[in-house]
Amino acid sequence: MKRGQGRPQKLGDLIQRELSELVQRELRDPRVGMITITGVDVSPDISHAKVFFTTLSKEHVDEAKQGLKRAAGFLRSQLARRIKLYTTPELRFEYDESVERGDRLSRLIESTKAKK
């Protein structure tokens, strides 16, 4: 996830907070289940937003992504009501592998410490 400065970053943080609440309270799709919105990258022209998410189990990533893709229009319309912007960004959802990658690196580091 690339983090910029200025308005797109602030808007991304605001969208992340609002989407987290919307997914938790308003979204009724059983495919989505328990997900966490980990970050939002907004394009400089604020027309697109890449939303990163994680799930509790790796097996449900595809189902959650399909559910989020189907709910993107609903989530965008709800965001438009909550955040007053000239145009609300189009939402694209992507699985965030950084948590998984960090866990794998931590285990590798621990295994080398154990061998010494």
MDTraj code that builds the backbone (N, CA, C; nanometers):
import mdtraj as md
import numpy as np

residues = "MET LYS ARG GLY GLN GLY ARG PRO GLN LYS LEU GLY ASP LEU ILE GLN ARG GLU LEU SER GLU LEU VAL GLN ARG GLU LEU ARG ASP PRO ARG VAL GLY MET ILE THR ILE THR GLY VAL ASP VAL SER PRO ASP ILE SER HIS ALA LYS VAL PHE PHE THR THR LEU SER LYS GLU HIS VAL ASP GLU ALA LYS GLN GLY LEU LYS ARG ALA ALA GLY PHE LEU ARG SER GLN LEU ALA ARG ARG ILE LYS LEU TYR THR THR PRO GLU LEU ARG PHE GLU TYR ASP GLU SER VAL GLU ARG GLY ASP ARG LEU SER ARG LEU ILE GLU SER THR LYS ALA LYS LYS".split()
xyz = np.array([
    [0.0826, -0.1171, 0.0000],
    [0.0000, 0.0000, 0.0000],
    [0.0874, 0.1239, 0.0000],
    [0.0734, 0.2037, -0.0988],
    [0.1489, 0.3270, -0.1083],
    [0.0733, 0.4363, -0.0337],
    [0.1445, 0.5096, 0.0477],
    [0.0824, 0.6179, 0.1228],
    [0.1366, 0.7508, 0.0739],
    [0.0478, 0.8372, 0.0320],
    [0.0870, 0.9697, -0.0139],
    [0.0657, 1.0717, 0.0961],
    [0.0690, 1.1952, 0.0578],
    [0.0469, 1.3049, 0.1511],
    [-0.0726, 1.3858, 0.1049],
    [-0.1287, 1.4633, 0.1933],
    [-0.2308, 1.5588, 0.1552],
    [-0.3720, 1.5040, 0.1535],
    [-0.4515, 1.5642, 0.0669],
    [-0.5953, 1.5360, 0.0638],
    [-0.6293, 1.3898, 0.0324],
    [-0.5677, 1.3266, -0.0700],
    [-0.6038, 1.1863, -0.0952],
    [-0.5798, 1.0944, 0.0244],
    [-0.4720, 1.1179, 0.0991],
    [-0.4449, 1.0340, 0.2163],
    [-0.5492, 1.0566, 0.3249],
    [-0.5822, 1.1822, 0.3517],
    [-0.6831, 1.2125, 0.4532],
    [-0.8190, 1.1558, 0.4143],
    [-0.8523, 1.1683, 0.2861],
    [-0.9781, 1.1134, 0.2375],
    [-0.9777, 0.9603, 0.2475],
    [-0.8640, 0.8982, 0.2174],
    [-0.8513, 0.7526, 0.2304],
    [-0.8737, 0.7068, 0.3728],
    [-0.8177, 0.7799, 0.4679],
    [-0.8373, 0.7456, 0.6096],
    [-0.9838, 0.7595, 0.6495],
    [-1.0483, 0.8653, 0.6019],
    [-1.1906, 0.8858, 0.6315],
    [-1.2761, 0.7758, 0.5678],
    [-1.2473, 0.7419, 0.4441],
    [-1.3210, 0.6348, 0.3753],
    [-1.3015, 0.5031, 0.4482],
    [-1.1794, 0.4761, 0.4951],
    [-1.1528, 0.3523, 0.5691],
    [-1.2399, 0.3435, 0.6935],
    [-1.2479, 0.4513, 0.7698],
    [-1.3309, 0.4505, 0.8912],
    [-1.4782, 0.4286, 0.8581],
    [-1.5263, 0.5014, 0.7571],
    [-1.6680, 0.4906, 0.7208],
    [-1.7005, 0.3523, 0.6645],
    [-1.6141, 0.2985, 0.5777],
    [-1.6387, 0.1655, 0.5202],
    [-1.6364, 0.0581, 0.6280],
    [-1.5454, 0.0700, 0.7233],
    [-1.5399, -0.0286, 0.8321],
    [-1.6724, -0.0336, 0.9064],
    [-1.7271, 0.0830, 0.9354],
    [-1.8553, 0.0897, 1.0046],
    [-1.9688, 0.0369, 0.9164],
    [-1.9686, 0.0746, 0.7885],
    [-2.0738, 0.0285, 0.6965],
    [-2.0724, -0.1232, 0.6800],
    [-1.9542, -0.1803, 0.6626],
    [-1.9433, -0.3257, 0.6442],
    [-1.9908, -0.3974, 0.7697],
    [-1.9548, -0.3438, 0.8843],
    [-1.9923, -0.4076, 1.0104],
    [-2.1415, -0.3962, 1.0397],
    [-2.2016, -0.2803, 1.0130],
    [-2.3389, -0.2561, 1.0566],
    [-2.4449, -0.2669, 0.9486],
    [-2.4110, -0.2351, 0.8251],
    [-2.5126, -0.2242, 0.7201],
    [-2.5108, -0.3389, 0.6190],
    [-2.3963, -0.3986, 0.5971],
    [-2.3837, -0.5003, 0.4924],
    [-2.4353, -0.6344, 0.5433],
    [-2.5273, -0.6932, 0.4664],
    [-2.5915, -0.8178, 0.5091],
    [-2.5502, -0.9392, 0.4252],
    [-2.4463, -0.9269, 0.3450],
    [-2.4020, -1.0364, 0.2585],
    [-2.3245, -1.1387, 0.3415],
    [-2.3708, -1.2640, 0.3479],
    [-2.3017, -1.3643, 0.4294],
    [-2.1628, -1.4005, 0.3760],
    [-2.1369, -1.3730, 0.2482],
    [-2.0046, -1.4029, 0.1928],
    [-1.8969, -1.3132, 0.2519],
    [-1.9353, -1.1951, 0.2919],
    [-1.8370, -1.1000, 0.3435],
    [-1.7911, -1.1415, 0.4831],
    [-1.8826, -1.1762, 0.5704],
    [-1.8463, -1.2259, 0.7029],
    [-1.7590, -1.1289, 0.7802],
    [-1.6587, -1.1842, 0.8443],
    [-1.5701, -1.1042, 0.9284],
    [-1.4486, -1.0592, 0.8473],
    [-1.4525, -0.9350, 0.8015],
    [-1.3370, -0.8784, 0.7315],
    [-1.2927, -0.7526, 0.8056],
    [-1.1715, -0.7130, 0.7784],
    [-1.1170, -0.5897, 0.8332],
    [-1.0661, -0.5053, 0.7178],
    [-1.1080, -0.3804, 0.7129],
    [-1.0581, -0.2872, 0.6132],
    [-0.9245, -0.2349, 0.6669],
    [-0.8150, -0.2663, 0.5968],
    [-0.6821, -0.2312, 0.6469],
    [-0.6276, -0.1016, 0.5894],
    [-0.6829, -0.0554, 0.4790],
    [-0.6333, 0.0689, 0.4207],
    [-0.7091, 0.1050, 0.2953],
    [-0.6999, 0.2316, 0.2572],
    [-0.7637, 0.2803, 0.1355],
    [-0.6666, 0.3757, 0.0667],
    [-0.6341, 0.3459, -0.0580],
    [-0.5524, 0.4350, -0.1404],
    [-0.6440, 0.5055, -0.2389],
    [-0.6450, 0.6368, -0.2322],
    [-0.7292, 0.7175, -0.3208],
    [-0.6407, 0.7788, -0.4287],
    [-0.6872, 0.7740, -0.5536],
    [-0.6114, 0.8326, -0.6642],
    [-0.6038, 0.9845, -0.6460],
    [-0.5016, 1.0484, -0.7040],
    [-0.4873, 1.1936, -0.6879],
    [-0.6087, 1.2746, -0.7356],
    [-0.6798, 1.2249, -0.8379],
    [-0.7982, 1.2975, -0.8847],
    [-0.9257, 1.2559, -0.8111],
    [-0.9114, 1.1691, -0.7109],
    [-1.0196, 1.1239, -0.6231],
    [-1.1330, 1.0535, -0.6994],
    [-1.1003, 0.9918, -0.8121],
    [-1.2032, 0.9209, -0.8875],
    [-1.2056, 0.7715, -0.8556],
    [-1.0952, 0.7182, -0.8035],
    [-1.0873, 0.5756, -0.7708],
    [-1.0283, 0.5574, -0.6314],
    [-1.0754, 0.4539, -0.5652],
    [-1.0206, 0.4190, -0.4341],
    [-0.9972, 0.2687, -0.4304],
    [-0.8758, 0.2301, -0.3977],
    [-0.8412, 0.0895, -0.3833],
    [-0.8525, 0.0566, -0.2349],
    [-0.9444, -0.0346, -0.2023],
    [-0.9737, -0.0691, -0.0630],
    [-0.9100, -0.2038, -0.0318],
    [-0.8215, -0.2054, 0.0683],
    [-0.7526, -0.3278, 0.1084],
    [-0.8232, -0.3887, 0.2288],
    [-0.8390, -0.5228, 0.2267],
    [-0.9072, -0.5915, 0.3362],
    [-0.8363, -0.7210, 0.3709],
    [-0.8591, -0.7705, 0.4907],
    [-0.8114, -0.9014, 0.5332],
    [-0.9303, -0.9802, 0.5883],
    [-0.9136, -1.1113, 0.5928],
    [-1.0161, -1.1995, 0.6494],
    [-0.9535, -1.2842, 0.7596],
    [-1.0392, -1.3475, 0.8375],
    [-0.9879, -1.4337, 0.9435],
    [-0.9232, -1.5597, 0.8870],
    [-0.9774, -1.6112, 0.7773],
    [-0.9179, -1.7312, 0.7183],
    [-0.8940, -1.7090, 0.5695],
    [-0.7835, -1.7592, 0.5226],
    [-0.7411, -1.7421, 0.3829],
    [-0.8397, -1.8086, 0.2856],
    [-0.9126, -1.9098, 0.3297],
    [-1.0051, -1.9830, 0.2421],
    [-1.1233, -1.8974, 0.1962],
    [-1.1566, -1.7949, 0.2722],
    [-1.2755, -1.7146, 0.2420],
    [-1.2446, -1.5857, 0.1667],
    [-1.1220, -1.5708, 0.1185],
    [-1.0828, -1.4469, 0.0508],
    [-1.1634, -1.4258, -0.0771],
    [-1.1746, -1.5299, -0.1599],
    [-1.2466, -1.5152, -0.2871],
    [-1.3946, -1.4835, -0.2649],
    [-1.4569, -1.5526, -0.1686],
    [-1.5977, -1.5255, -0.1373],
    [-1.6161, -1.3822, -0.0894],
    [-1.5285, -1.3385, -0.0005],
    [-1.5391, -1.2027, 0.0533],
    [-1.5192, -1.1001, -0.0578],
    [-1.4244, -1.1262, -0.1461],
    [-1.3982, -1.0319, -0.2557],
    [-1.5190, -1.0223, -0.3489],
    [-1.5827, -1.1360, -0.3778],
    [-1.7032, -1.1347, -0.4613],
    [-1.8161, -1.0589, -0.3926],
    [-1.8336, -1.0816, -0.2629],
    [-1.9375, -1.0119, -0.1875],
    [-1.9142, -0.8619, -0.1834],
    [-1.7893, -0.8222, -0.1635],
    [-1.7566, -0.6794, -0.1608],
    [-1.7740, -0.6158, -0.2987],
    [-1.7363, -0.6902, -0.4025],
    [-1.7523, -0.6375, -0.5387],
    [-1.9002, -0.6159, -0.5698],
    [-1.9829, -0.7094, -0.5272],
    [-2.1267, -0.6969, -0.5502],
    [-2.1863, -0.5809, -0.4701],
    [-2.1328, -0.5565, -0.3509],
    [-2.1848, -0.4510, -0.2642],
    [-2.1204, -0.3151, -0.2902],
    [-2.0285, -0.3057, -0.3854],
    [-1.9541, -0.1814, -0.4089],
    [-2.0460, -0.0635, -0.4384],
    [-2.1492, -0.0840, -0.5178],
    [-2.2425, 0.0244, -0.5493],
    [-2.3170, 0.0735, -0.4262],
    [-2.3642, -0.0201, -0.3453],
    [-2.4327, 0.0152, -0.2214],
    [-2.3395, 0.0910, -0.1276],
    [-2.2163, 0.0387, -0.1112],
    [-2.1212, 0.1032, -0.0219],
    [-2.0847, 0.2432, -0.0720],
    [-2.0710, 0.2579, -0.2029],
    [-2.0382, 0.3886, -0.2597],
    [-2.1522, 0.4886, -0.2355],
    [-2.2757, 0.4437, -0.2535],
    [-2.3894, 0.5346, -0.2311],
    [-2.4004, 0.5746, -0.0838],
    [-2.3711, 0.4810, 0.0058],
    [-2.3739, 0.5125, 0.1480],
    [-2.2606, 0.6085, 0.1850],
    [-2.1448, 0.5900, 0.1223],
    [-2.0336, 0.6827, 0.1448],
    [-2.0700, 0.8232, 0.0981],
    [-2.1390, 0.8318, -0.0163],
    [-2.1790, 0.9615, -0.0706],
    [-2.2715, 1.0349, 0.0266],
    [-2.3538, 0.9606, 0.0992],
    [-2.4428, 1.0223, 0.1979],
    [-2.3658, 1.0712, 0.3203],
    [-2.2619, 0.9961, 0.3585],
    [-2.1884, 1.0276, 0.4798],
    [-2.0780, 1.1314, 0.4578],
    [-2.0144, 1.1263, 0.3401],
    [-1.9034, 1.2166, 0.3100],
    [-1.9470, 1.3076, 0.1958],
    [-1.9505, 1.4337, 0.2195],
    [-1.9946, 1.5288, 0.1175],
    [-1.8780, 1.5650, 0.0259],
    [-1.8786, 1.5049, -0.0936],
    [-1.7773, 1.5316, -0.1954],
    [-1.8469, 1.5623, -0.3271],
    [-1.7745, 1.6281, -0.4158],
    [-1.8291, 1.6535, -0.5492],
    [-1.8540, 1.5212, -0.6213],
    [-1.7572, 1.4306, -0.6116],
    [-1.7724, 1.2970, -0.6679],
    [-1.7192, 1.1950, -0.5681],
    [-1.7916, 1.0869, -0.5518],
    [-1.7485, 0.9807, -0.4620],
    [-1.6648, 0.8815, -0.5423],
    [-1.5486, 0.8422, -0.4913],
    [-1.4614, 0.7531, -0.5685],
    [-1.5245, 0.6164, -0.5938],
    [-1.4882, 0.5584, -0.7078],
    [-1.5272, 0.4219, -0.7412],
    [-1.4430, 0.3279, -0.6555],
    [-1.5062, 0.2276, -0.5965],
    [-1.4375, 0.1385, -0.5026],
    [-1.3925, 0.0096, -0.5709],
    [-1.2660, -0.0264, -0.5499],
    [-1.2117, -0.1552, -0.5937],
    [-1.1526, -0.2234, -0.4716],
    [-1.1857, -0.3498, -0.4530],
    [-1.1421, -0.4224, -0.3338],
    [-1.0301, -0.5191, -0.3684],
    [-0.9264, -0.5202, -0.2823],
    [-0.8128, -0.6097, -0.2999],
    [-0.7744, -0.6680, -0.1651],
    [-0.7366, -0.7954, -0.1689],
    [-0.6927, -0.8630, -0.0466],
    [-0.5560, -0.8088, -0.0061],
    [-0.5396, -0.7765, 0.1208],
    [-0.4147, -0.7219, 0.1741],
    [-0.3293, -0.8366, 0.2271],
    [-0.2210, -0.8651, 0.1574],
    [-0.1333, -0.9754, 0.1966],
    [-0.0235, -0.9319, 0.2921],
    [-0.0180, -0.8060, 0.3278],
    [0.0915, -0.7568, 0.4115],
    [0.0901, -0.8196, 0.5514],
    [-0.0273, -0.8440, 0.6071],
    [-0.0357, -0.9050, 0.7397],
    [0.0190, -1.0476, 0.7339],
    [-0.0219, -1.1214, 0.6324],
    [0.0251, -1.2583, 0.6136],
    [0.1769, -1.2612, 0.5907],
    [0.2262, -1.1694, 0.5088],
    [0.3689, -1.1610, 0.4789],
    [0.4486, -1.1287, 0.6049],
    [0.3981, -1.0364, 0.6859],
    [0.4649, -1.0003, 0.8113],
    [0.4710, -1.1170, 0.9081],
    [0.3642, -1.1937, 0.9160],
    [0.3611, -1.3116, 1.0023],
    [0.4639, -1.4144, 0.9563],
    [0.4715, -1.4367, 0.8249],
    [0.5674, -1.5333, 0.7693],
    [0.7109, -1.4889, 0.7994],
    [0.7402, -1.3596, 0.7844],
    [0.8744, -1.3092, 0.8143],
    [0.9074, -1.3227, 0.9626],
    [0.8106, -1.2976, 1.0483],
    [0.8331, -1.3124, 1.1924],
    [0.8667, -1.4566, 1.2285],
    [0.7955, -1.5517, 1.1659],
    [0.8246, -1.6932, 1.1921],
    [0.9633, -1.7316, 1.1425],
    [1.0050, -1.6782, 1.0276],
    [1.1397, -1.7054, 0.9763],
    [1.2468, -1.6513, 1.0702],
    [1.2269, -1.5325, 1.1202],
    [1.3235, -1.4721, 1.2124],
    [1.3303, -1.5530, 1.3411],
    [1.2143, -1.5941, 1.3937],
    [1.2129, -1.6749, 1.5152],
    [1.2808, -1.8096, 1.4949],
    [1.2640, -1.8698, 1.3754],
    [1.3260, -2.0006, 1.3503],
    [1.4782, -1.9887, 1.3421],
    [1.5308, -1.8786, 1.2923],
    [1.6767, -1.8615, 1.2881],
    [1.7315, -1.8350, 1.4279],
    [1.6548, -1.7665, 1.5128],
    [1.6991, -1.7430, 1.6501],
    [1.7041, -1.8747, 1.7279],
    [1.6092, -1.9628, 1.7018],
    [1.6016, -2.0895, 1.7733],
    [1.7185, -2.1809, 1.7376],
    [1.7714, -2.1697, 1.6152],
    [1.8810, -2.2558, 1.5703],
    [2.0144, -2.2157, 1.6306],
    [2.0281, -2.0920, 1.6754],
    [2.1579, -2.0436, 1.7295],
    [2.1809, -2.0879, 1.8684],
])
top = md.Topology()
chain = top.add_chain()
for i, resn in enumerate(residues, 1):
    res = top.add_residue(resn, chain, resSeq=i)
    for name in ("N", "CA", "C"):
        top.add_atom(name, md.element.get_by_symbol(name[0]), res)
traj = md.Trajectory(xyz[None], top)
